[in-house]
Amino acid sequence: MSKKHLIRFIVMLGLVILCQIISYQSAWIENNYSNGIYPAFSKALRFIFGVFPFSLGDLLYGLIGVYLLYSIFSSIFHRNKVKKENTSFITRVLKKLNFLLLCYLFFSLNWGFNYYRQGIAKQLKLSKLEYDTADLRKLNEKIGRAHV
């Protein structure tokens, strides 16, 4: 087993745990990530990659998926080649886990934290209104008349 891969795994696992802890802090995410870090980061990415008429992020995620499928199938069907490389099973697993953790961190820092923002009702300071089925039927009738 490679010490280098184990240290990388421990560090990245620690970062993933930190991301999970931060995800429970919706006020911090709203104030610091969504209204601070993310807009500047997003503008920089749009400036750099805005010339492409398609989403490079989607292309990247597709390539990651293809790589993972290739990696799994090559591990299954090319055992002899893997044995010749003289790498232990644990090292190979750690490499794959490190790659997955890196993908998770990349996604979280580039967009994923936005999923943990405060809700729109809290941002707009809306109060909850109680309603019943009759109210929903009236609303449905108004919407139906508006589109006729």
C-alpha positions as CSV (number, residue, x, y, z in Angstrom):
1,M,0.0,0.0,0.0
2,S,1.3,3.4,-1.0
3,K,1.6,5.9,1.9
4,K,1.2,8.8,-0.6
5,H,-2.3,7.5,-1.6
6,L,-3.3,6.9,2.0
7,I,-2.3,10.4,3.0
8,R,-4.2,11.9,0.0
9,F,-7.2,9.9,1.0
10,I,-7.2,11.0,4.6
11,V,-6.8,14.7,3.6
12,M,-9.5,14.6,1.0
13,L,-11.8,12.6,3.3
14,G,-11.2,15.3,5.9
15,L,-12.1,18.0,3.3
16,V,-15.3,16.1,2.4
17,I,-16.3,15.9,6.0
18,L,-15.6,19.6,6.4
19,C,-17.9,20.3,3.3
20,Q,-20.6,18.2,5.0
21,I,-20.3,20.2,8.2
22,I,-20.5,23.5,6.2
23,S,-23.5,22.2,4.4
24,Y,-25.5,22.4,7.6
25,Q,-24.7,26.1,8.0
26,S,-27.2,27.5,5.5
27,A,-26.8,31.1,6.9
28,W,-23.1,30.9,6.4
29,I,-23.5,29.5,2.9
30,E,-26.0,32.2,2.0
31,N,-23.8,35.1,3.3
32,N,-20.3,33.9,2.4
33,Y,-20.6,31.4,-0.5
34,S,-23.7,32.3,-2.4
35,N,-23.3,36.0,-2.1
36,G,-19.6,36.3,-1.8
37,I,-17.3,33.6,-3.2
38,Y,-19.6,32.1,-5.8
39,P,-20.6,35.2,-7.8
40,A,-17.0,36.2,-8.4
41,F,-16.0,32.6,-9.2
42,S,-18.9,32.2,-11.5
43,K,-18.1,35.5,-13.4
44,A,-14.5,34.3,-13.8
45,L,-15.6,31.0,-15.2
46,R,-18.1,32.6,-17.6
47,F,-15.3,34.9,-18.8
48,I,-13.0,32.0,-19.4
49,F,-15.4,29.4,-20.8
50,G,-18.2,31.6,-22.1
51,V,-17.0,31.3,-25.7
52,F,-18.1,27.7,-25.9
53,P,-21.8,27.2,-27.0
54,F,-22.2,24.2,-24.6
55,S,-21.7,23.5,-21.0
56,L,-18.1,22.4,-20.3
57,G,-19.2,21.2,-16.8
58,D,-21.6,18.7,-18.4
59,L,-18.9,17.6,-20.7
60,L,-16.5,17.2,-17.8
61,Y,-19.1,15.1,-15.8
62,G,-19.7,12.9,-18.8
63,L,-16.0,12.3,-19.2
64,I,-15.7,11.5,-15.5
65,G,-18.5,9.0,-15.9
66,V,-16.8,7.4,-18.9
67,Y,-13.5,7.2,-17.1
68,L,-15.1,5.5,-14.1
69,L,-16.8,3.0,-16.3
70,Y,-13.6,2.3,-18.1
71,S,-11.7,2.0,-14.9
72,I,-14.2,-0.5,-13.4
73,F,-14.3,-2.6,-16.6
74,S,-10.5,-2.6,-17.1
75,S,-10.1,-3.7,-13.4
76,I,-12.4,-6.6,-14.0
77,F,-11.3,-7.7,-17.4
78,H,-7.6,-7.0,-17.4
79,R,-6.5,-8.6,-14.1
80,N,-3.3,-9.9,-15.6
81,K,-2.1,-6.4,-16.6
82,V,-2.9,-5.1,-13.1
83,K,-0.9,-8.0,-11.5
84,K,2.1,-7.1,-13.7
85,E,2.0,-3.5,-12.5
86,N,2.7,-4.8,-9.0
87,T,0.2,-2.5,-7.2
88,S,-1.8,-3.7,-4.3
89,F,-5.6,-3.9,-4.4
90,I,-5.8,-1.4,-1.6
91,T,-3.6,1.1,-3.6
92,R,-5.9,0.7,-6.6
93,V,-9.0,1.2,-4.4
94,L,-7.4,4.3,-2.8
95,K,-6.6,5.8,-6.2
96,K,-10.2,5.4,-7.3
97,L,-11.6,6.7,-4.0
98,N,-9.2,9.7,-4.2
99,F,-10.5,10.4,-7.7
100,L,-14.2,10.2,-6.5
101,L,-13.5,12.4,-3.5
102,L,-11.7,15.0,-5.8
103,C,-14.8,15.0,-8.1
104,Y,-17.1,15.5,-5.1
105,L,-14.9,18.4,-3.8
106,F,-14.8,20.0,-7.2
107,F,-18.5,19.8,-7.6
108,S,-19.2,21.1,-4.1
109,L,-16.9,24.1,-4.5
110,N,-18.0,24.9,-8.0
111,W,-21.8,24.7,-7.5
112,G,-22.9,22.1,-4.9
113,F,-23.0,24.4,-1.9
114,N,-25.8,26.3,-3.6
115,Y,-28.1,23.3,-2.8
116,Y,-27.8,24.1,0.9
117,R,-28.8,27.8,0.7
118,Q,-31.6,29.2,2.8
119,G,-35.0,28.8,1.1
120,I,-36.6,31.6,-0.9
121,A,-39.3,32.1,1.7
122,K,-36.7,32.9,4.3
123,Q,-34.7,35.2,1.9
124,L,-37.9,37.1,1.0
125,K,-39.2,37.0,4.6
126,L,-42.4,35.4,3.5
127,S,-44.8,34.0,6.2
128,K,-46.5,30.7,5.8
129,L,-50.1,30.9,4.9
130,E,-52.5,28.2,5.8
131,Y,-54.7,26.8,3.0
132,D,-57.1,24.0,2.4
133,T,-58.4,22.0,-0.5
134,A,-61.2,24.6,-1.2
135,D,-58.5,27.4,-1.5
136,L,-56.5,25.3,-4.0
137,R,-59.7,24.6,-6.1
138,K,-60.4,28.4,-6.3
139,L,-56.8,29.0,-7.3
140,N,-57.0,26.3,-9.9
141,E,-60.2,27.8,-11.3
142,K,-58.7,31.3,-11.6
143,I,-55.6,29.9,-13.3
144,G,-57.8,27.9,-15.7
145,R,-59.9,31.0,-16.6
146,A,-56.8,33.1,-17.1
147,H,-55.4,30.7,-19.8
148,V,-58.7,30.3,-21.8
